[in-house]
């Protein structure tokens, strides 16, 4: 197994003063089968990829080094993809195992709308864990993201905090946890509450939330039920009014933020549904694929929460981060505005989009 630690491609860049975000999520190479389009291979996916994207969007240019991540790659990880990810100029740890294949998944869309899908891994999973952060700046990150089952999350957090303690790192980090979808069942609720007690932000989508309580949103979302269950998770996980937030991502309904310190708040999605000439409601045409949008939301949320200490503002950043993940299959394209020299993703500046979103919110009041 080989390991490289890079901060850029082909040039030396100073170490960041502090890592602000590091994900323990996976980087997966997906093969995507569409209902009526050609199959795409080697599409970068995984919660680690998209949560890192969400954080990176709000740390442009030289600030980008404050975003750290680890990729565990096999012998077949494409060099063109590695180069593309290195070009983000993050504090980037690449661990290569020459005896193993890279983590690969198969995603199959069962309809044109991408609402119905199936996913499975086709190779053994090469995942990052806190041990991979030892001896790197990532261990001292101000925030960590993980996607795991509740028992796995608790073990990972204990291990992470123990490693930091051994390294003399006293500051407790911000910990953001989202559950593995298969773990969202009623029999795991007590474990969920125990795990929530160890984190600062717990987030899942409305379908996963319903599954935790044995409910399926077959005929559309019930916002009151979502609010009730989110509040129950807050009160059972963040006991004694401990500071923290429950964030429910609800597709085109936006996101719900629940905490003990602020009013229950819905933040609308950036891309709202539209109506055709017949009055039928359709997804916004800019939405190509929802994969990874929830993970990207949490990366943006993590950065904003550190900078503003406000859960609702953080959700607005998360909403904007998610919008970039929706616009294509795979990751958005990083570029530079030829006039201003500012960084752009899919041709749009992150902070300009944040301004546009804030204007939308003012216009809806």
Buried (B, 14 or more C-beta within 10 A) or exposed (E): EEBEBBBBBEEEBEEBEEBBBBBBBBBBBBBBBBEEEEEBEBBBBBBBBBBBBBBBBBBBEEBBBBBBBBBBBBEEBBEEBBEBBBEBBBBBBBBBBEEBBBBBBBBBBEEEEBEEBEBEEEBEEBBBBBEBBEEBBBBBBBBBBBBBBBEBBBBBBEEBBEBBEEEEBEEEBBBBBBBBBEBBEEEBBEBBBBBBBBBBBBBBBBBBBBBBBEBEBEEEBBBEBBBEBBBBBBBBBBEEEEEBBBBBBBBBBBBBBBBBEEEEBBBBBBBEBEEEEEEEEEBBEEBBBBBBBBBBBBBBBBBBBBEEEBBBBBBBBBBBBBBBBBBBBBBBEBEEEEEEEBBBBBEBBBBEBBEBBEEBEEEEE
